[in-house]
Amino acid sequence: MKQLSQRLLVALTVTIGLGIASPNVVAAQDASPVVEYRKSLMQAFRTHMGGVRAATGDAAPIGHAEHHAVAFERMAQALANAFPAGTAGEGSRALPAIWENRSDFMDKVSDIQTASAALVQASRSGDAAAIGTALQGVQGTCAGCHGTFRGPAG
């Protein structure tokens, strides 16, 4: 019975997600697959950052903050290859500085990878204060990169 309830919850979540996403389908067709991939990566970052935050504290299920932190760390590893040359593309907020100053960009990628590894370690401790500090570190690396390499919402 529990397994059936979990399946129903997953099916409902997917159905609602598709309904919410459907208005964006027309706009998504104009962007390149690489740009769409990066957009999904950034959305996943936001989701898992919120997941870590929500799963921290006394009322949160044990281990859930770690699951979100691990997902965030794995996506941070993907950033190194998510911006191939010539993929600014329509609908992308990626600024030319990513490719013009690749070394600085890759330093920023390394910073988020290091910060996300620290977030995983903090989440494994279960210490809400340590997790909060690690989250601030990750957010700082996000802001540091976006300030230089990401254009305004359009």
C-alpha positions as CSV (number, residue, x, y, z in Angstrom):
1,M,0.0,0.0,0.0
2,K,2.8,2.4,0.9
3,Q,4.5,1.7,-2.5
4,L,1.2,2.5,-4.3
5,S,0.9,5.8,-2.4
6,Q,4.4,6.7,-3.4
7,R,3.7,5.9,-7.0
8,L,0.6,8.0,-7.0
9,L,2.5,10.9,-5.4
10,V,5.2,10.6,-8.1
11,A,2.5,10.5,-10.9
12,L,0.7,13.5,-9.5
13,T,3.9,15.4,-9.1
14,V,4.9,14.7,-12.8
15,T,1.4,15.6,-14.0
16,I,1.4,18.9,-12.1
17,G,4.9,19.7,-13.3
18,L,4.0,19.1,-16.9
19,G,1.0,21.4,-16.5
20,I,3.1,24.2,-15.0
21,A,5.8,23.8,-17.6
22,S,3.5,23.7,-20.6
23,P,3.2,27.5,-21.1
24,N,7.0,27.7,-21.6
25,V,7.1,25.1,-24.4
26,V,6.7,27.6,-27.2
27,A,9.5,29.9,-25.9
28,A,11.7,26.9,-25.3
29,Q,11.6,25.9,-29.0
30,D,13.5,29.1,-29.9
31,A,16.5,28.4,-27.8
32,S,19.3,25.9,-28.6
33,P,19.4,22.6,-26.7
34,V,22.6,23.7,-24.9
35,V,20.9,26.9,-23.6
36,E,17.8,24.8,-22.6
37,Y,20.1,22.4,-20.8
38,R,21.8,25.3,-18.9
39,K,18.4,26.7,-18.0
40,S,17.3,23.4,-16.6
41,L,20.6,23.1,-14.7
42,M,20.1,26.5,-13.1
43,Q,16.5,25.7,-12.2
44,A,17.7,22.5,-10.6
45,F,20.3,24.4,-8.6
46,R,17.5,26.7,-7.2
47,T,15.4,23.6,-6.5
48,H,18.1,21.7,-4.6
49,M,19.3,24.8,-2.7
50,G,15.7,25.3,-1.5
51,G,15.6,21.6,-0.7
52,V,18.6,21.8,1.5
53,R,17.2,24.8,3.2
54,A,13.8,23.1,3.7
55,A,15.3,19.8,4.9
56,T,17.4,21.5,7.6
57,G,16.0,21.6,11.1
58,D,14.3,19.5,13.6
59,A,11.1,18.8,11.6
60,A,13.0,17.7,8.5
61,P,13.4,14.0,7.6
62,I,16.9,12.8,8.5
63,G,19.2,12.6,5.5
64,H,17.1,14.7,3.1
65,A,19.4,17.8,3.2
66,E,22.2,15.5,2.2
67,H,20.3,14.2,-0.8
68,H,19.7,17.7,-2.1
69,A,23.3,18.7,-1.3
70,V,24.7,15.7,-3.2
71,A,22.5,16.5,-6.2
72,F,23.7,20.1,-6.1
73,E,27.3,19.0,-5.9
74,R,26.9,16.7,-8.9
75,M,25.4,19.5,-11.0
76,A,28.3,21.8,-10.0
77,Q,30.6,19.2,-11.5
78,A,28.6,19.5,-14.7
79,L,29.1,23.2,-15.0
80,A,32.6,22.8,-16.4
81,N,31.2,21.4,-19.7
82,A,27.9,23.2,-19.8
83,F,29.2,26.3,-21.6
84,P,31.0,25.2,-24.8
85,A,32.3,27.9,-27.0
86,G,29.7,29.6,-29.3
87,T,26.7,28.7,-27.2
88,A,25.5,32.0,-26.0
89,G,22.3,31.5,-28.1
90,E,19.0,33.2,-28.1
91,G,17.3,33.1,-24.7
92,S,20.6,32.6,-22.9
93,R,21.7,35.0,-20.1
94,A,25.3,33.8,-20.5
95,L,27.5,36.8,-21.2
96,P,30.3,36.8,-23.7
97,A,32.7,37.2,-20.8
98,I,32.3,33.4,-20.2
99,W,34.3,32.7,-23.3
100,E,36.4,35.9,-23.4
101,N,37.8,35.3,-19.9
102,R,37.5,31.5,-19.7
103,S,40.2,31.2,-17.0
104,D,38.2,33.4,-14.6
105,F,35.0,31.6,-15.4
106,M,36.6,28.2,-14.7
107,D,37.9,29.6,-11.4
108,K,34.3,30.5,-10.5
109,V,33.2,27.0,-11.5
110,S,35.9,25.6,-9.3
111,D,34.7,27.8,-6.4
112,I,31.1,26.5,-6.6
113,Q,32.4,22.9,-6.8
114,T,34.5,23.4,-3.7
115,A,31.6,25.1,-1.9
116,S,29.1,22.4,-2.8
117,A,31.5,19.7,-1.6
118,A,31.6,21.6,1.8
119,L,27.8,21.7,1.7
120,V,27.6,17.9,1.3
121,Q,30.0,17.5,4.3
122,A,27.9,19.9,6.4
123,S,24.7,18.2,5.5
124,R,26.1,14.8,6.5
125,S,26.8,16.3,10.0
126,G,23.1,17.2,10.5
127,D,24.3,20.4,12.2
128,A,21.8,23.1,11.1
129,A,24.3,25.9,11.8
130,A,27.0,24.2,9.8
131,I,24.6,23.6,6.9
132,G,23.5,27.3,7.1
133,T,27.1,28.4,6.9
134,A,27.8,26.1,4.0
135,L,24.7,27.3,2.2
136,Q,25.9,30.9,2.5
137,G,29.2,29.8,1.0
138,V,27.5,28.3,-2.0
139,Q,25.2,31.3,-2.4
140,G,28.3,33.5,-2.4
141,T,29.9,31.5,-5.2
142,C,26.6,31.7,-7.2
143,A,26.5,35.5,-6.8
144,G,30.2,35.8,-7.6
145,C,29.7,34.1,-10.9
146,H,26.4,35.6,-11.8
147,G,27.6,39.1,-11.2
148,T,30.3,38.8,-13.9
149,F,29.0,36.2,-16.3
150,R,25.2,36.3,-16.3
151,G,23.1,39.0,-18.0
152,P,19.8,40.4,-16.6
153,A,16.5,38.6,-17.0
154,G,15.0,39.6,-20.2
